[in-house]
Amino acid sequence: MQGIKRKIVYVTLYEIIAIACTSAGLALLGGHGGAQAGVAAVGASAIAVVWNLIYNAAFESWEARQTVRGRGMLRRAAHAIGFEIGLVVFIVPLFAWWLKVSLWEAFLLDLGLIVFFLVYTYVFSLAFDRVFGLPASATAKPEGEPTAESTAPTSLCDAR
C-alpha cells in the first residue's frame, strides 16, 4: 500500500488506538472526569492527525533523498522522537487550557503520555510496516546500494 491511501489508513488506525489510550491516561493520571479527558483526547487527536500528515510527508521527503535505504532501528527511533517533540509543542497548551492547569502542570501530566507515545509510535510504525510493507521512500534502490539494516553498526565501536 502506497501514497495517500497508506497515510489515511496509518493515521486512522493510529489515532483510534491513541484516543482510547489518551482518554484513559488523562483520566487516571490527571484525576479528570472521563468526559473532560475524552474531549482533551479528541482535541489532541485532531492536532495529531494534522501533525502526523505534515511530519510524515516531510520525513518521507527527507528519507527519499538518503543514500541508505530502509528503516533500521536508529531511523525508526529518530522518526518517533521527532514526531513526539513536535506533538508536545502543540498538545501541552491544549491540555493546559482545557484542563485548566498551568503549562508546567500540563507538561508534567503529558510526561507519562510522552513516554507511552514514544514506545507506541515506534511499535505501531514497525507493526504497520510489517503488515502493509514499507513506503516507497524506504524501499530498496537498485542492487548494490546500502540499506539501513545492512549499514547498522554491529557494535559500539562501529557506531563511530
N, C-alpha and C positions, 0 to 999 in steps of 0.2 A: 504494500500500500504506500502511495507516494502523494506528494502535493498537498493541496488544501484538504482533501478527504482525510489524509493521515493526521493533519493538525487538528481538525474538528473532532475526530474520534479520540485522539490523545487528550485534548483539553476537556472534553465531555466526561470521559471516564475518570480522569484525574480529579476533576472538581466535584463530581458526585461523591466520591470517597472522601475528599477533603472537607466538604461541607459537614458530613456526618462526624468526622473526627474533630473538626474545629468547634462545632457546636458543643460536643461532649467535653472537650478540653476547656473551653471558656466557662462552661457551667461548673465543672469540677474545680479547675484551678482558680477561677476568679470569684466563685461564690455568687455568680449572677444567675437569674432565672433562665429557664430553658428558652423562653420566647425572646428575651433580650440577647442571649448568647446566639440563638438561631439567626436573628436579624443581623447581628455583627458578622456571623459566619457567611451569610449570603452576600453581604456587602463586600467582605474580604474576598469571597469567591469571584464576584463581578470584577473587582480590581485585578485579581489573579488571572482571570481569563484574558483580559486585555494585555496585561504584562506578559503572560505566557506567549501569546501570539507575537508580540513585539520582540521579546527576548529570544525566542526560538528562531524567529526569522533572522535576527542579527547573528545569533550563534551559528546557524547553519550557513549563512553567507560567509562568515569568517572561516568556518570549518571547510567549506568547499575550496577555499584558496590555500589550504595547508597541503604540504607535500606528503606528510604522513597521514594515511587514510585509516578509517576505523575508529572505534570508540573504546580505547583502553580505560583502565581504572582512573588514571590521572585526568584524562579528558572528561570522563563522566563526573568525577568529583568537582572539577573546575566548573562544569556546567551547573551542577546542583548548587554550589556555593554562590556563584554569580547570580543565579536566579533568586535565591533566598535573600541575598543582600538587597537587591532591588525591591523585592516584595516588602521587606521590613520598612523601607523608606515610605512606602505608600500605606501600609496596614497600621502601623503604630499610631499615626494621627487619627485614623478612623476609630480605632479602639478607644483612644483617649476621649474623643468626642462622644461616641455613642455610649460608652460605659461610664462616662462622667468621672474619669480618673486623670491624673497628670500624665504627661508624655513619659516620664520616667516609670510610673506605675504601669502604664500600658506596655512599655518596653519590657519590664520585668515579667509581666503577665505573658508577653509574647515569647519570652526566652524558652519556655517549655515547648511551645509550638514551633519555634525555630529549630530546635534540636530534632523534634519529631519530623518536621518537614524536610530537613536536610537528608535524613535517612529515607523518608518516604519518597522524596523526589528521585533519589539515586535508585532505590529498589524498583519504583514504578517504571522509570525510564528503561532500566535493564529488562524488566519483565515485558514491557511493551515492545521493545526491540526484538526480544526473543520470539514473541508471538507474531508480530506483524513484519519483522525484518527491519534492517537498518534503513534510514532515509538515504536518498540518492547522494546527499552530501557526504555520507560516511562510507559508501560502498567502495570496493576496491577499484583502483585505476588499472590500466593495463599491466601485464606481467612485469615483475621486477621492481615495482615501486613499493616502498615500505608501508606497513600498516602500523597502527598504534600498538597492536598486540605483538608484532614482530620486532618493534624497536623499544619495547618496555624494558626498563632495567631489570636484570636478574638478581642484583644485589645492591646494597647501598653504595658500593664503590662504583657501580655502573651508572648511578644516578647523577654523578658529577658531570 
